Amino acid sequence: MTENSLYNDIVPAKRVTQVSEYYFSRKLKEVAQMNAEGKDIISLAIGSPDMPPSEATIQRLCQVARQDNAHGYQPTMGIPELRRAMASFYKRWYGVDLDPDSEIQPLIGSKEGILHITLALVNVGDKVLVPNPGYPTYTSLSRILGAEVVHYDLDENNRWQPRFDLLEQQDLSGVKLMWTNYPNMPTGAPASMDTYRKLVDFARRHHIVVVNDNPYSLILNNHRPMSLLQVEGAMDCCMELNSMSKSHNMPGWRVGMCAGNAQLIQWVLKIKSNIDSGTFRGLQLAAAEAYNNSDEWHTEANVNTYSRRRMVAEDIMSILGCSFDTQQVGMFLWGKIPAHYSDAEALTERLLHKARVFITPGFIFGSKGERYIRISLCAKEEKLLEAKERIIQEKEQIQI
């Protein structure tokens, strides 16, 4: 048997055919090739903070890494110091009391949490409610695990909030889980206590677990951040994911958390304990330190810096002829493309190949994003300004 015929006899699992390669995984290969050719692409596409964590966070990691006894396996449930720090974080920013011993589960990032929660609550063939537009992982992981994805539309005319009247008209039989994400990505729609209350009521009446993905509540937010768990009764039927990637400049550290009632957390832990062996102790203690960042650090990192960058991003949107809501929050700017473009990808491809600026087309977030683009604020101000100048210089080639 030849080598080629051997490979031809290997068939992947059916789940491989249920999803495509992640857009950014595929597109970044192209960008890397363009950079290798000397084209110097400015990426305004991915939400990966370019600033470092606080100095105290880094020092704590280094300190623990030098300890001889810090390198062994760690408990899957997380060390007590990290769990207590997470509980204090929720009390400090949201006014929510959580039992660190039973109502919090540290995660290797929220993406992992989406996997473990789905495994814990959803059987093959069960339905999962997913927002459109929304984070692609809600859809892809549900399909990989054999769930039926049922999209619910978000619309700019309703401030990108769920239409509960339309949700009630859908066939909800077999729905086990509903994903929400406020402050919203990709649209930047702020959290709303009215929406949170309706989500809790919806969950209770239909016996659905609602999970709010909440990593953006501290970004560009001058007001008290909101949490779904602030709503009375939410702990009975809801969970919330939170992440240090955005708010603490720690995307590569992979530290997140899941909060909910003790039974839901125990089910998640049961799944997680069969998949991984816990996070390095130094990372956990450094993360606990980061939760103590001062208000001044938060204001400069999460409000002032992104506010300056946001002004340039708004200029870029205006130059492109896109309309946008100035009340958006989070680390992206979401804009509607002009009518003369056939779709968002037509515009972003011209920007990439003519102006050498990589911006995200909204179609990757669902059909309701097809007329939108998203600019990331995770680039130095000088890079944003350079991208702006490149677009101005190439505007005829881009057909603005």
KEDRENBA-736360 format. One record per residue (C-alpha): residue in one letter; y, x, z; chain. Coordinates in steps of 0.1 Angstrom, whole numbers, plus 2048, in hexadecimal, padded with zeros to 3 digits. Layout:
 type  yy  xx  zz mol
    A   Y   X   Z   A
...
This chain:
 type  yy  xx  zz mol
    M 800 800 800   A
    T 822 80E 7F6   A
    E 83F 810 80E   A
    N 852 7F5 7FB   A
    S 835 7DD 7FB   A
    L 831 7E2 820   A
    Y 855 7D8 826   A
    N 851 7BA 80F   A
    D 835 7AD 825   A
    I 84C 7AD 844   A
    V 85E 78C 84A   A
    P 879 788 864   A
    A 87A 76D 87E   A
    K 888 74C 871   A
    R 8A6 74F 889   A
    V 8B2 76D 874   A
    T 8B8 754 857   A
    Q 8CC 73D 86D   A
    V 8E9 754 870   A
    S 8FD 76D 85B   A
    E 909 78F 866   A
    Y 927 78B 87C   A
    Y 947 78C 866   A
    F 957 7A9 878   A
    S 937 7BD 878   A
    R 936 7BA 852   A
    K 95B 7BD 84C   A
    L 960 7DC 862   A
    K 947 7EF 84C   A
    E 95E 7E8 82F   A
    V 97D 7F2 843   A
    A 96B 812 84E   A
    Q 963 81B 82A   A
    M 987 815 820   A
    N 993 82B 83C   A
    A 97A 846 831   A
    E 98B 845 80F   A
    G 9AD 84C 820   A
    K 9BB 829 81E   A
    D 9C6 827 843   A
    I 9BF 802 84A   A
    I 9D4 7F2 866   A
    S 9BD 7DA 878   A
    L 9CC 7BB 887   A
    A 9AB 7A9 887   A
    I 997 7AE 8A7   A
    G 9A1 7A5 8CB   A
    S 998 7C6 8DA   A
    P 9B4 7D1 8F2   A
    D 9C1 7F4 8E9   A
    M 9CF 7FB 90C   A
    P 9BB 80C 928   A
    P 9B1 7FB 949   A
    S 9C5 803 968   A
    E 9C4 827 974   A
    A 9B3 81B 995   A
    T 997 80C 980   A
    I 991 82C 96D   A
    Q 992 841 98D   A
    R 979 82A 99F   A
    L 961 82E 982   A
    C 964 854 982   A
    Q 960 855 9A8   A
    V 940 840 9A8   A
    A 931 852 98A   A
    R 932 873 99D   A
    Q 91D 865 9B9   A
    D 8F8 86F 9B8   A
    N 8EB 84D 9C4   A
    A 8FF 837 9AC   A
    H 8EA 839 98D   A
    G 8CB 824 995   A
    Y 8C3 801 98A   A
    Q 8DA 7E6 997   A
    P 8D3 7C2 9A0   A
    T 8D6 7AA 983   A
    M 8EA 792 999   A
    G 905 7AE 99D   A
    I 90F 7C1 9BC   A
    P 920 7AF 9D8   A
    E 941 7C2 9D4   A
    L 944 7B6 9B0   A
    R 93B 792 9B8   A
    R 954 791 9D5   A
    A 96F 79F 9BE   A
    M 968 784 9A4   A
    A 96B 769 9BE   A
    S 98C 778 9CA   A
    F 998 779 9A5   A
    Y 991 754 9A2   A
    K 9A3 74C 9C3   A
    R 9C1 762 9BA   A
    W 9C7 756 997   A
    Y 9B9 732 996   A
    G 9B8 727 9BA   A
    V 992 721 9B6   A
    D 97A 728 9D3   A
    L 959 736 9C8   A
    D 93C 741 9DD   A
    P 936 766 9D2   A
    D 911 764 9DC   A
    S 907 745 9C8   A
    E 922 739 9B1   A
    I 92A 758 99D   A
    Q 915 76C 984   A
    P 922 78D 977   A
    L 91B 792 952   A
    I 91A 7AE 938   A
    G 937 79C 927   A
    S 93C 777 91E   A
    K 928 77A 8FE   A
    E 909 781 913   A
    G 912 764 929   A
    I 912 74C 90A   A
    L 8EE 758 903   A
    H 8E2 754 927   A
    I 8F2 733 92D   A
    T 8E3 725 90D   A
    L 8C1 733 915   A
    A 8C3 724 938   A
    L 8CE 700 92E   A
    V 8C4 6F9 90A   A
    N 8A2 6F4 8FB   A
    V 899 6F8 8D7   A
    G 8A5 6D9 8C5   A
    D 8BF 6D0 8DF   A
    K 8E3 6CB 8D4   A
    V 901 6E0 8DC   A
    L 925 6D6 8D7   A
    V 93A 6F2 8C8   A
    P 95F 6F1 8BF   A
    N 96B 6F4 89B   A
    P 97E 70B 899   A
    G 96E 720 8B4   A
    Y 95F 741 8BE   A
    P 942 747 8A5   A
    T 92A 753 8C0   A
    Y 928 72F 8CE   A
    T 919 725 8AC   A
    S 904 743 8A3   A
    L 8F3 747 8C5   A
    S 8EB 722 8C7   A
    R 8DA 724 8A4   A
    I 8C7 744 8AD   A
    L 8B9 732 8CB   A
    G 8AF 713 8B7   A
    A 8C9 6FB 8C3   A
    E 8DA 6E2 8AD   A
    V 8FF 6E9 8AA   A
    V 916 6CA 8AA   A
    H 93A 6D3 8A2   A
    Y 957 6C1 8B0   A
    D 978 6C6 89E   A
    L 998 6D4 8AD   A
    D 9B8 6CC 89A   A
    E 9DC 6D9 89B   A
    N 9E8 6B5 89C   A
    N 9D7 6B1 8BE   A
    R 9E3 6D3 8CA   A
    W 9C0 6E1 8C4   A
    Q 9B2 6CC 8E1   A
    P 991 6B8 8DF   A
    R 994 695 8D2   A
    F 980 683 8ED   A
    D 982 661 8DA   A
    L 970 672 8BD   A
    L 957 684 8D4   A
    E 94E 662 8E4   A
    Q 945 655 8C1   A
    Q 92D 671 8B9   A
    D 908 66F 8C0   A
    L 905 681 8E0   A
    S 8E0 67C 8E6   A
    G 8CF 69D 8EB   A
    V 8F0 6B0 8F3   A
    K 8EA 6C8 90F   A
    L 908 6E0 90D   A
    M 92C 6DF 902   A
    W 941 6FF 8FC   A
    T 966 6FE 901   A
    N 97F 71B 901   A
    Y 9A2 717 910   A
    P 9BA 729 90C   A
    N 9AB 725 8EA   A
    M 99F 740 8D2   A
    P 9A7 741 8B5   A
    T 9C4 727 8B6   A
    G 9D6 733 8D6   A
    A 9D8 710 8E3   A
    P 9E1 711 909   A
    A 9CA 703 923   A
    S 9D1 6DF 92E   A
    M 9C8 6D0 94F   A
    D 9C7 6AE 93E   A
    T 9AC 6BC 926   A
    Y 999 6CC 943   A
    R 998 6AB 956   A
    K 98B 699 937   A
    L 971 6B4 931   A
    V 964 6AF 955   A
    D 963 68A 951   A
    F 951 68D 92F   A
    A 938 6A5 93E   A
    R 930 68E 95C   A
    R 92C 66E 948   A
    H 916 67E 92D   A
    H 902 696 943   A
    I 90E 6B3 92E   A
    V 916 6D6 93C   A
    V 938 6E0 92F   A
    V 93F 706 92F   A
    N 963 712 92C   A
    D 967 735 91E   A
    N 986 741 92F   A
    P 98F 766 927   A
    Y 9B3 761 91C   A
    S 9C3 74F 939   A
    L 9D7 76D 945   A
    I 9E3 778 922   A
    L A07 76F 919   A
    N A07 756 936   A
    N A25 755 94C   A
    H A18 737 95F   A
    R 9FB 732 977   A
    P 9DB 736 963   A
    M 9C4 718 961   A
    S 99E 715 966   A
    L 987 6F8 95E   A
    L 979 6FD 981   A
    Q 99A 6F2 990   A
    V 991 6CE 987   A
    E 980 6BA 9A3   A
    G 95B 6B6 99B   A
    A 95A 6D1 981   A
    M 942 6E6 995   A
    D 928 6CA 993   A
    C 925 6CB 96D   A
    C 93A 6E8 95E   A
    M 939 70E 95D   A
    E 953 727 953   A
    L 951 749 943   A
    N 96B 764 949   A
    S 96E 787 93D   A
    M 980 7A8 946   A
    S 981 7B2 921   A
    K 9A3 7A2 91A   A
    S 9B5 79F 93B   A
    H 9AC 7C1 949   A
    N 9AA 7D6 928   A
    M 984 7DB 92C   A
    P 973 7CE 90D   A
    G 95B 7EC 90A   A
    W 952 7EA 92F   A
    R 940 7C9 929   A
    V 947 7B7 94A   A
    G 94A 792 94C   A
    M 940 776 963   A
    C 933 753 964   A
    A 93D 73A 97F   A
    G 92D 718 988   A
    N 918 707 9A2   A
    A 8FC 719 9B2   A
    Q 8E0 708 99F   A
    L 8F0 70F 97D   A
    I 8F6 733 987   A
    Q 8D2 737 993   A
    W 8C4 72B 972   A
    V 8DA 744 95F   A
    L 8CF 760 977   A
    K 8AB 757 971   A
    I 8AF 75C 94C   A
    K 8C5 77B 94F   A
    S 8AD 78D 967   A
    N 893 78C 94C   A
    I 8AA 79C 932   A
    D 8BE 7B8 942   A
    S 8BE 7CE 961   A
    G 8E1 7CC 96D   A
    T 901 7E0 966   A
    F 908 804 971   A
    R 915 804 995   A
    G 934 818 98B   A
    L 93E 7FE 972   A
    Q 93A 7E2 98B   A
    L 94E 7F4 9A6   A
    A 969 7FD 98D   A
    A 96A 7D9 981   A
    A 96E 7CE 9A5   A
    E 98B 7E6 9A8   A
    A 99B 7D8 988   A
    Y 99C 7B5 997   A
    N 9B5 7C3 9B0   A
    N 9CE 7CD 995   A
    S 9F1 7C6 9A1   A
    D A07 7AA 994   A
    E A1D 7C5 984   A
    W A00 7D3 971   A
    H 9F6 7B0 965   A
    T A19 7A8 95A   A
    E A1E 7C7 946   A
    A 9FB 7C8 936   A
    N 9F5 7A3 930   A
    V A18 795 92B   A
    N A33 7AE 923   A
    T A1F 7C3 90B   A
    Y A10 7A6 8F8   A
    S A32 795 8F7   A
    R A41 7B2 8E4   A
    R A24 7B3 8CC   A
    R A25 78E 8C7   A
    M A49 78F 8BA   A
    V A3E 7A7 89E   A
    A A1F 791 896   A
    E A35 773 893   A
    D A4B 787 87A   A
    I A2B 78F 866   A
    M A21 76A 866   A
    S A43 760 85A   A
    I A43 77A 83E   A
    L A22 76C 832   A
    G A30 749 832   A
    C A19 73D 84D   A
    S A22 722 866   A
    F A18 726 88B   A
    D A1D 717 8AD   A
    T A34 72D 8C3   A
    Q A24 71F 8E2   A
    Q A03 731 8DC   A
    V 9F4 748 8F8   A
    G 9DA 763 8F7   A
    M 9D8 783 8E4   A
    F 9D8 775 8C1   A
    L 9F0 762 8AA   A
    W 9E2 745 896   A
    G 9F4 73A 877   A
    K 9F0 721 85A   A
    I 9F1 730 837   A
    P A08 724 81B   A
    A 9FC 70A 803   A
    H 9FB 721 7E5   A
    Y 9DD 735 7F3   A
    S 9BB 726 7EB   A
    D 9AE 730 80D   A
    A 9B5 749 82A   A
    E 99D 763 81E   A
    A 9B0 766 7FD   A
    L 9CE 770 811   A
    T 9BD 787 829   A
    E 9AA 799 80C   A
    R 9CB 79F 7FB   A
    L 9DA 7AC 81B   A
    L 9BD 7C4 820   A
    H 9BB 7D2 7FD   A
    K 9E1 7D2 7F4   A
    A 9F3 7D8 815   A
    R 9D5 7E8 827   A
    V 9D9 7D0 844   A
    F 9B9 7BF 852   A
    I 9C0 79C 85F   A
    T 9A6 782 868   A
    P 9A0 763 852   A
    G 99C 743 866   A
    F 97D 737 853   A
    I 967 74D 869   A
    F 96F 735 886   A
    G 964 716 873   A
    S 96F 6FE 858   A
    K 98D 6F3 86B   A
    G 99A 717 869   A
    E 999 71A 844   A
    R 9BE 718 83F   A
    Y 9C7 730 85B   A
    I 9C9 755 863   A
    R 9C8 767 884   A
    I 9DC 787 88D   A
    S 9D0 79B 8AB   A
    L 9EA 7A9 8C3   A
    C 9D2 7C6 8CC   A
    A 9E5 7E0 8B9   A
    K A02 7F7 8C4   A
    E A24 7E9 8BC   A
    E A2B 805 8A3   A
    K A0B 7FC 890   A
    L A16 7D7 88F   A
    L A38 7E2 881   A
    E A27 7F8 867   A
    A A11 7DB 85D   A
    K A30 7C6 859   A
    E A41 7E0 843   A
    R A22 7E4 82D   A
    I A20 7BE 828   A
    I A45 7BD 81E   A
    Q A41 7DA 806   A
    E A22 7C9 7F5   A
    K A2D 7A5 7F7   A
    E A2E 7A1 7D1   A
    Q A0A 7AF 7CE   A
    I A00 797 7EA   A
    Q A11 77B 7D8   A
    I A25 76F 7F7   A
